[in-house]
Amino acid sequence: MIVIPVKEGENVERALKRFKRKFEKTGVIKELRSRQAFEKPSVIRRAEIKKAIYIQSLQREDD
């Protein structure tokens, strides 16, 4: 359960924004969407490799 302490005098929109950010980090929505349809393990592995290659190329550009 996500708990967001709201400080006195704090704007409700700001607290809601903090809640949304915390909720996004949990990955619940991402997992829910991935479970809507079956994805073969080979496809998942291929996507992970593709993502790793992309991240590695970004890191090389920084160096």
PDB file with one MODEL, atoms N, CA, C and O in Angstrom:
MODEL        1
ATOM      1  N   MET A   1       0.840  -1.174   0.000  1.00  0.00           N
ATOM      2  CA  MET A   1       0.000   0.000   0.000  1.00  0.00           C
ATOM      3  C   MET A   1       0.890   1.244   0.000  1.00  0.00           C
ATOM      4  O   MET A   1       1.861   1.324   0.753  1.00  0.00           O
ATOM      5  N   ILE A   2       0.559   2.181  -0.827  1.00  0.00           N
ATOM      6  CA  ILE A   2       1.335   3.411  -0.954  1.00  0.00           C
ATOM      7  C   ILE A   2       0.771   4.462   0.001  1.00  0.00           C
ATOM      8  O   ILE A   2      -0.426   4.752  -0.004  1.00  0.00           O
ATOM      9  N   VAL A   3       1.648   5.016   0.807  1.00  0.00           N
ATOM     10  CA  VAL A   3       1.246   6.050   1.752  1.00  0.00           C
ATOM     11  C   VAL A   3       1.969   7.336   1.391  1.00  0.00           C
ATOM     12  O   VAL A   3       3.194   7.360   1.274  1.00  0.00           O
ATOM     13  N   ILE A   4       1.205   8.397   1.218  1.00  0.00           N
ATOM     14  CA  ILE A   4       1.762   9.709   0.898  1.00  0.00           C
ATOM     15  C   ILE A   4       1.369  10.661   2.027  1.00  0.00           C
ATOM     16  O   ILE A   4       0.214  11.077   2.115  1.00  0.00           O
ATOM     17  N   PRO A   5       2.318  11.003   2.879  1.00  0.00           N
ATOM     18  CA  PRO A   5       1.976  11.973   3.934  1.00  0.00           C
ATOM     19  C   PRO A   5       1.823  13.370   3.337  1.00  0.00           C
ATOM     20  O   PRO A   5       2.716  13.865   2.649  1.00  0.00           O
ATOM     21  N   VAL A   6       0.686  13.991   3.609  1.00  0.00           N
ATOM     22  CA  VAL A   6       0.420  15.335   3.103  1.00  0.00           C
ATOM     23  C   VAL A   6       0.770  16.324   4.205  1.00  0.00           C
ATOM     24  O   VAL A   6       0.197  16.291   5.294  1.00  0.00           O
ATOM     25  N   LYS A   7       1.710  17.194   3.909  1.00  0.00           N
ATOM     26  CA  LYS A   7       2.146  18.185   4.888  1.00  0.00           C
ATOM     27  C   LYS A   7       1.104  19.284   5.009  1.00  0.00           C
ATOM     28  O   LYS A   7       0.328  19.537   4.087  1.00  0.00           O
ATOM     29  N   GLU A   8       1.106  19.922   6.149  1.00  0.00           N
ATOM     30  CA  GLU A   8       0.131  20.976   6.373  1.00  0.00           C
ATOM     31  C   GLU A   8       0.385  22.142   5.426  1.00  0.00           C
ATOM     32  O   GLU A   8       1.514  22.611   5.280  1.00  0.00           O
ATOM     33  N   GLY A   9      -0.671  22.592   4.795  1.00  0.00           N
ATOM     34  CA  GLY A   9      -0.560  23.701   3.853  1.00  0.00           C
ATOM     35  C   GLY A   9      -0.083  23.264   2.474  1.00  0.00           C
ATOM     36  O   GLY A   9       0.110  24.104   1.595  1.00  0.00           O
ATOM     37  N   GLU A  10       0.114  21.942   2.267  1.00  0.00           N
ATOM     38  CA  GLU A  10       0.585  21.464   0.961  1.00  0.00           C
ATOM     39  C   GLU A  10      -0.583  21.380  -0.012  1.00  0.00           C
ATOM     40  O   GLU A  10      -1.703  21.031   0.363  1.00  0.00           O
ATOM     41  N   ASN A  11      -0.306  21.700  -1.238  1.00  0.00           N
ATOM     42  CA  ASN A  11      -1.300  21.669  -2.293  1.00  0.00           C
ATOM     43  C   ASN A  11      -1.702  20.217  -2.584  1.00  0.00           C
ATOM     44  O   ASN A  11      -0.845  19.333  -2.609  1.00  0.00           O
ATOM     45  N   VAL A  12      -2.987  19.970  -2.801  1.00  0.00           N
ATOM     46  CA  VAL A  12      -3.474  18.620  -3.078  1.00  0.00           C
ATOM     47  C   VAL A  12      -2.917  18.111  -4.405  1.00  0.00           C
ATOM     48  O   VAL A  12      -2.593  16.930  -4.528  1.00  0.00           O
ATOM     49  N   GLU A  13      -2.806  18.990  -5.393  1.00  0.00           N
ATOM     50  CA  GLU A  13      -2.284  18.585  -6.696  1.00  0.00           C
ATOM     51  C   GLU A  13      -0.845  18.100  -6.569  1.00  0.00           C
ATOM     52  O   GLU A  13      -0.440  17.151  -7.239  1.00  0.00           O
ATOM     53  N   ARG A  14      -0.078  18.756  -5.708  1.00  0.00           N
ATOM     54  CA  ARG A  14       1.324  18.363  -5.502  1.00  0.00           C
ATOM     55  C   ARG A  14       1.417  16.977  -4.851  1.00  0.00           C
ATOM     56  O   ARG A  14       2.258  16.159  -5.223  1.00  0.00           O
ATOM     57  N   ALA A  15       0.539  16.731  -3.874  1.00  0.00           N
ATOM     58  CA  ALA A  15       0.505  15.425  -3.211  1.00  0.00           C
ATOM     59  C   ALA A  15       0.077  14.342  -4.198  1.00  0.00           C
ATOM     60  O   ALA A  15       0.608  13.232  -4.180  1.00  0.00           O
ATOM     61  N   LEU A  16      -0.884  14.671  -5.055  1.00  0.00           N
ATOM     62  CA  LEU A  16      -1.349  13.727  -6.065  1.00  0.00           C
ATOM     63  C   LEU A  16      -0.228  13.402  -7.056  1.00  0.00           C
ATOM     64  O   LEU A  16      -0.077  12.257  -7.482  1.00  0.00           O
ATOM     65  N   LYS A  17       0.543  14.410  -7.413  1.00  0.00           N
ATOM     66  CA  LYS A  17       1.677  14.213  -8.318  1.00  0.00           C
ATOM     67  C   LYS A  17       2.709  13.283  -7.683  1.00  0.00           C
ATOM     68  O   LYS A  17       3.262  12.421  -8.367  1.00  0.00           O
ATOM     69  N   ARG A  18       2.979  13.444  -6.377  1.00  0.00           N
ATOM     70  CA  ARG A  18       3.908  12.568  -5.665  1.00  0.00           C
ATOM     71  C   ARG A  18       3.390  11.142  -5.636  1.00  0.00           C
ATOM     72  O   ARG A  18       4.154  10.191  -5.800  1.00  0.00           O
ATOM     73  N   PHE A  19       2.060  10.994  -5.423  1.00  0.00           N
ATOM     74  CA  PHE A  19       1.441   9.675  -5.419  1.00  0.00           C
ATOM     75  C   PHE A  19       1.590   8.996  -6.770  1.00  0.00           C
ATOM     76  O   PHE A  19       1.963   7.825  -6.846  1.00  0.00           O
ATOM     77  N   LYS A  20       1.297   9.734  -7.841  1.00  0.00           N
ATOM     78  CA  LYS A  20       1.392   9.160  -9.188  1.00  0.00           C
ATOM     79  C   LYS A  20       2.813   8.712  -9.500  1.00  0.00           C
ATOM     80  O   LYS A  20       3.021   7.659 -10.103  1.00  0.00           O
ATOM     81  N   ARG A  21       3.802   9.523  -9.082  1.00  0.00           N
ATOM     82  CA  ARG A  21       5.209   9.186  -9.317  1.00  0.00           C
ATOM     83  C   ARG A  21       5.584   7.903  -8.571  1.00  0.00           C
ATOM     84  O   ARG A  21       6.256   7.029  -9.118  1.00  0.00           O
ATOM     85  N   LYS A  22       5.141   7.803  -7.314  1.00  0.00           N
ATOM     86  CA  LYS A  22       5.435   6.620  -6.509  1.00  0.00           C
ATOM     87  C   LYS A  22       4.756   5.388  -7.104  1.00  0.00           C
ATOM     88  O   LYS A  22       5.345   4.309  -7.168  1.00  0.00           O
ATOM     89  N   PHE A  23       3.508   5.565  -7.538  1.00  0.00           N
ATOM     90  CA  PHE A  23       2.740   4.460  -8.119  1.00  0.00           C
ATOM     91  C   PHE A  23       3.390   3.983  -9.412  1.00  0.00           C
ATOM     92  O   PHE A  23       3.432   2.781  -9.674  1.00  0.00           O
ATOM     93  N   GLU A  24       3.891   4.900 -10.215  1.00  0.00           N
ATOM     94  CA  GLU A  24       4.550   4.566 -11.479  1.00  0.00           C
ATOM     95  C   GLU A  24       5.784   3.706 -11.222  1.00  0.00           C
ATOM     96  O   GLU A  24       6.067   2.774 -11.975  1.00  0.00           O
ATOM     97  N   LYS A  25       6.519   4.025 -10.153  1.00  0.00           N
ATOM     98  CA  LYS A  25       7.740   3.289  -9.831  1.00  0.00           C
ATOM     99  C   LYS A  25       7.457   1.854  -9.411  1.00  0.00           C
ATOM    100  O   LYS A  25       8.329   0.995  -9.541  1.00  0.00           O
ATOM    101  N   THR A  26       6.243   1.574  -8.904  1.00  0.00           N
ATOM    102  CA  THR A  26       5.923   0.212  -8.485  1.00  0.00           C
ATOM    103  C   THR A  26       5.801  -0.723  -9.680  1.00  0.00           C
ATOM    104  O   THR A  26       6.052  -1.921  -9.549  1.00  0.00           O
ATOM    105  N   GLY A  27       5.419  -0.199 -10.845  1.00  0.00           N
ATOM    106  CA  GLY A  27       5.333  -1.018 -12.054  1.00  0.00           C
ATOM    107  C   GLY A  27       4.050  -1.821 -12.175  1.00  0.00           C
ATOM    108  O   GLY A  27       3.986  -2.762 -12.966  1.00  0.00           O
ATOM    109  N   VAL A  28       3.032  -1.470 -11.411  1.00  0.00           N
ATOM    110  CA  VAL A  28       1.773  -2.214 -11.424  1.00  0.00           C
ATOM    111  C   VAL A  28       1.093  -2.114 -12.790  1.00  0.00           C
ATOM    112  O   VAL A  28       0.660  -3.126 -13.341  1.00  0.00           O
ATOM    113  N   ILE A  29       0.998  -0.919 -13.329  1.00  0.00           N
ATOM    114  CA  ILE A  29       0.326  -0.716 -14.614  1.00  0.00           C
ATOM    115  C   ILE A  29       1.073  -1.438 -15.734  1.00  0.00           C
ATOM    116  O   ILE A  29       0.461  -2.054 -16.607  1.00  0.00           O
ATOM    117  N   LYS A  30       2.395  -1.354 -15.695  1.00  0.00           N
ATOM    118  CA  LYS A  30       3.218  -2.005 -16.719  1.00  0.00           C
ATOM    119  C   LYS A  30       2.992  -3.515 -16.696  1.00  0.00           C
ATOM    120  O   LYS A  30       2.847  -4.142 -17.746  1.00  0.00           O
ATOM    121  N   GLU A  31       2.963  -4.094 -15.499  1.00  0.00           N
ATOM    122  CA  GLU A  31       2.746  -5.529 -15.373  1.00  0.00           C
ATOM    123  C   GLU A  31       1.339  -5.912 -15.812  1.00  0.00           C
ATOM    124  O   GLU A  31       1.151  -6.940 -16.462  1.00  0.00           O
ATOM    125  N   LEU A  32       0.361  -5.103 -15.468  1.00  0.00           N
ATOM    126  CA  LEU A  32      -1.026  -5.366 -15.845  1.00  0.00           C
ATOM    127  C   LEU A  32      -1.171  -5.402 -17.364  1.00  0.00           C
ATOM    128  O   LEU A  32      -1.827  -6.289 -17.910  1.00  0.00           O
ATOM    129  N   ARG A  33      -0.559  -4.442 -18.037  1.00  0.00           N
ATOM    130  CA  ARG A  33      -0.640  -4.401 -19.495  1.00  0.00           C
ATOM    131  C   ARG A  33       0.076  -5.586 -20.130  1.00  0.00           C
ATOM    132  O   ARG A  33      -0.371  -6.109 -21.150  1.00  0.00           O
ATOM    133  N   SER A  34       1.186  -6.011 -19.530  1.00  0.00           N
ATOM    134  CA  SER A  34       1.920  -7.134 -20.097  1.00  0.00           C
ATOM    135  C   SER A  34       1.154  -8.445 -19.919  1.00  0.00           C
ATOM    136  O   SER A  34       1.323  -9.374 -20.709  1.00  0.00           O
ATOM    137  N   ARG A  35       0.319  -8.525 -18.895  1.00  0.00           N
ATOM    138  CA  ARG A  35      -0.447  -9.748 -18.637  1.00  0.00           C
ATOM    139  C   ARG A  35      -1.734  -9.833 -19.459  1.00  0.00           C
ATOM    140  O   ARG A  35      -2.393 -10.873 -19.451  1.00  0.00           O
ATOM    141  N   GLN A  36      -2.098  -8.787 -20.150  1.00  0.00           N
ATOM    142  CA  GLN A  36      -3.338  -8.803 -20.923  1.00  0.00           C
ATOM    143  C   GLN A  36      -3.269  -9.788 -22.080  1.00  0.00           C
ATOM    144  O   GLN A  36      -4.280 -10.374 -22.468  1.00  0.00           O
ATOM    145  N   ALA A  37      -2.075  -9.966 -22.627  1.00  0.00           N
ATOM    146  CA  ALA A  37      -1.919 -10.903 -23.740  1.00  0.00           C
ATOM    147  C   ALA A  37      -0.656 -11.710 -23.505  1.00  0.00           C
ATOM    148  O   ALA A  37       0.331 -11.193 -22.980  1.00  0.00           O
ATOM    149  N   PHE A  38      -0.686 -12.979 -23.894  1.00  0.00           N
ATOM    150  CA  PHE A  38       0.480 -13.843 -23.711  1.00  0.00           C
ATOM    151  C   PHE A  38       1.568 -13.438 -24.693  1.00  0.00           C
ATOM    152  O   PHE A  38       1.316 -13.158 -25.865  1.00  0.00           O
ATOM    153  N   GLU A  39       2.788 -13.419 -24.167  1.00  0.00           N
ATOM    154  CA  GLU A  39       3.941 -13.109 -25.003  1.00  0.00           C
ATOM    155  C   GLU A  39       4.934 -14.247 -24.846  1.00  0.00           C
ATOM    156  O   GLU A  39       5.282 -14.634 -23.731  1.00  0.00           O
ATOM    157  N   LYS A  40       5.386 -14.777 -25.971  1.00  0.00           N
ATOM    158  CA  LYS A  40       6.307 -15.902 -25.929  1.00  0.00           C
ATOM    159  C   LYS A  40       7.612 -15.504 -25.245  1.00  0.00           C
ATOM    160  O   LYS A  40       8.059 -14.364 -25.374  1.00  0.00           O
ATOM    161  N   PRO A  41       8.226 -16.445 -24.514  1.00  0.00           N
ATOM    162  CA  PRO A  41       9.494 -16.143 -23.841  1.00  0.00           C
ATOM    163  C   PRO A  41      10.587 -15.671 -24.799  1.00  0.00           C
ATOM    164  O   PRO A  41      11.417 -14.840 -24.432  1.00  0.00           O
ATOM    165  N   SER A  42      10.589 -16.197 -26.018  1.00  0.00           N
ATOM    166  CA  SER A  42      11.609 -15.784 -26.988  1.00  0.00           C
ATOM    167  C   SER A  42      11.419 -14.318 -27.385  1.00  0.00           C
ATOM    168  O   SER A  42      12.399 -13.609 -27.614  1.00  0.00           O
ATOM    169  N   VAL A  43      10.178 -13.864 -27.467  1.00  0.00           N
ATOM    170  CA  VAL A  43       9.884 -12.474 -27.814  1.00  0.00           C
ATOM    171  C   VAL A  43      10.297 -11.558 -26.667  1.00  0.00           C
ATOM    172  O   VAL A  43      10.849 -10.481 -26.891  1.00  0.00           O
ATOM    173  N   ILE A  44      10.028 -11.989 -25.447  1.00  0.00           N
ATOM    174  CA  ILE A  44      10.418 -11.201 -24.270  1.00  0.00           C
ATOM    175  C   ILE A  44      11.936 -11.063 -24.218  1.00  0.00           C
ATOM    176  O   ILE A  44      12.464  -9.975 -23.989  1.00  0.00           O
ATOM    177  N   ARG A  45      12.631 -12.184 -24.433  1.00  0.00           N
ATOM    178  CA  ARG A  45      14.090 -12.173 -24.400  1.00  0.00           C
ATOM    179  C   ARG A  45      14.659 -11.280 -25.494  1.00  0.00           C
ATOM    180  O   ARG A  45      15.623 -10.549 -25.265  1.00  0.00           O
ATOM    181  N   ARG A  46      14.068 -11.337 -26.674  1.00  0.00           N
ATOM    182  CA  ARG A  46      14.524 -10.507 -27.792  1.00  0.00           C
ATOM    183  C   ARG A  46      14.356  -9.022 -27.470  1.00  0.00           C
ATOM    184  O   ARG A  46      15.226  -8.213 -27.790  1.00  0.00           O
ATOM    185  N   ALA A  47      13.239  -8.667 -26.838  1.00  0.00           N
ATOM    186  CA  ALA A  47      12.994  -7.270 -26.470  1.00  0.00           C
ATOM    187  C   ALA A  47      13.993  -6.806 -25.410  1.00  0.00           C
ATOM    188  O   ALA A  47      14.464  -5.670 -25.454  1.00  0.00           O
ATOM    189  N   GLU A  48      14.317  -7.686 -24.457  1.00  0.00           N
ATOM    190  CA  GLU A  48      15.292  -7.332 -23.425  1.00  0.00           C
ATOM    191  C   GLU A  48      16.670  -7.084 -24.038  1.00  0.00           C
ATOM    192  O   GLU A  48      17.361  -6.135 -23.666  1.00  0.00           O
ATOM    193  N   ILE A  49      17.059  -7.935 -24.972  1.00  0.00           N
ATOM    194  CA  ILE A  49      18.357  -7.781 -25.636  1.00  0.00           C
ATOM    195  C   ILE A  49      18.389  -6.489 -26.434  1.00  0.00           C
ATOM    196  O   ILE A  49      19.384  -5.765 -26.416  1.00  0.00           O
ATOM    197  N   LYS A  50      17.298  -6.199 -27.135  1.00  0.00           N
ATOM    198  CA  LYS A  50      17.208  -4.969 -27.918  1.00  0.00           C
ATOM    199  C   LYS A  50      17.329  -3.740 -27.024  1.00  0.00           C
ATOM    200  O   LYS A  50      17.996  -2.769 -27.382  1.00  0.00           O
ATOM    201  N   LYS A  51      16.681  -3.783 -25.854  1.00  0.00           N
ATOM    202  CA  LYS A  51      16.738  -2.683 -24.912  1.00  0.00           C
ATOM    203  C   LYS A  51      18.155  -2.517 -24.365  1.00  0.00           C
ATOM    204  O   LYS A  51      18.643  -1.397 -24.215  1.00  0.00           O
ATOM    205  N   ALA A  52      18.812  -3.644 -24.069  1.00  0.00           N
ATOM    206  CA  ALA A  52      20.171  -3.598 -23.538  1.00  0.00           C
ATOM    207  C   ALA A  52      21.138  -3.003 -24.565  1.00  0.00           C
ATOM    208  O   ALA A  52      22.029  -2.231 -24.210  1.00  0.00           O
ATOM    209  N   ILE A  53      20.959  -3.362 -25.829  1.00  0.00           N
ATOM    210  CA  ILE A  53      21.804  -2.815 -26.897  1.00  0.00           C
ATOM    211  C   ILE A  53      21.598  -1.309 -27.008  1.00  0.00           C
ATOM    212  O   ILE A  53      22.559  -0.559 -27.177  1.00  0.00           O
ATOM    213  N   TYR A  54      20.362  -0.873 -26.915  1.00  0.00           N
ATOM    214  CA  TYR A  54      20.046   0.550 -27.007  1.00  0.00           C
ATOM    215  C   TYR A  54      20.693   1.328 -25.854  1.00  0.00           C
ATOM    216  O   TYR A  54      21.306   2.374 -26.068  1.00  0.00           O
ATOM    217  N   ILE A  55      20.549   0.807 -24.640  1.00  0.00           N
ATOM    218  CA  ILE A  55      21.133   1.477 -23.466  1.00  0.00           C
ATOM    219  C   ILE A  55      22.645   1.528 -23.567  1.00  0.00           C
ATOM    220  O   ILE A  55      23.265   2.534 -23.223  1.00  0.00           O
ATOM    221  N   GLN A  56      23.242   0.430 -24.045  1.00  0.00           N
ATOM    222  CA  GLN A  56      24.691   0.379 -24.193  1.00  0.00           C
ATOM    223  C   GLN A  56      25.168   1.396 -25.226  1.00  0.00           C
ATOM    224  O   GLN A  56      26.217   2.014 -25.049  1.00  0.00           O
ATOM    225  N   SER A  57      24.409   1.571 -26.295  1.00  0.00           N
ATOM    226  CA  SER A  57      24.799   2.549 -27.320  1.00  0.00           C
ATOM    227  C   SER A  57      24.714   3.977 -26.767  1.00  0.00           C
ATOM    228  O   SER A  57      25.537   4.826 -27.110  1.00  0.00           O
ATOM    229  N   LEU A  58      23.711   4.240 -25.906  1.00  0.00           N
ATOM    230  CA  LEU A  58      23.599   5.549 -25.278  1.00  0.00           C
ATOM    231  C   LEU A  58      24.783   5.823 -24.349  1.00  0.00           C
ATOM    232  O   LEU A  58      25.292   6.942 -24.287  1.00  0.00           O
ATOM    233  N   GLN A  59      25.209   4.789 -23.632  1.00  0.00           N
ATOM    234  CA  GLN A  59      26.333   4.952 -22.714  1.00  0.00           C
ATOM    235  C   GLN A  59      27.629   5.194 -23.479  1.00  0.00           C
ATOM    236  O   GLN A  59      28.487   5.950 -23.022  1.00  0.00           O
ATOM    237  N   ARG A  60      27.776   4.561 -24.634  1.00  0.00           N
ATOM    238  CA  ARG A  60      28.970   4.763 -25.448  1.00  0.00           C
ATOM    239  C   ARG A  60      29.039   6.194 -25.973  1.00  0.00           C
ATOM    240  O   ARG A  60      30.125   6.766 -26.074  1.00  0.00           O
ATOM    241  N   GLU A  61      27.884   6.775 -26.308  1.00  0.00           N
ATOM    242  CA  GLU A  61      27.840   8.145 -26.808  1.00  0.00           C
ATOM    243  C   GLU A  61      28.294   9.131 -25.730  1.00  0.00           C
ATOM    244  O   GLU A  61      28.945  10.132 -26.029  1.00  0.00           O
ATOM    245  N   ASP A  62      27.944   8.837 -24.468  1.00  0.00           N
ATOM    246  CA  ASP A  62      28.333   9.706 -23.368  1.00  0.00           C
ATOM    247  C   ASP A  62      29.848   9.708 -23.143  1.00  0.00           C
ATOM    248  O   ASP A  62      30.426  10.722 -22.753  1.00  0.00           O
ATOM    249  N   ASP A  63      30.474   8.570 -23.391  1.00  0.00           N
ATOM    250  CA  ASP A  63      31.930   8.450 -23.175  1.00  0.00           C
ATOM    251  C   ASP A  63      32.662   9.114 -24.289  1.00  0.00           C
ATOM    252  O   ASP A  63      33.892   9.127 -24.299  1.00  0.00           O
TER     253      ASP A  63
ENDMDL
END
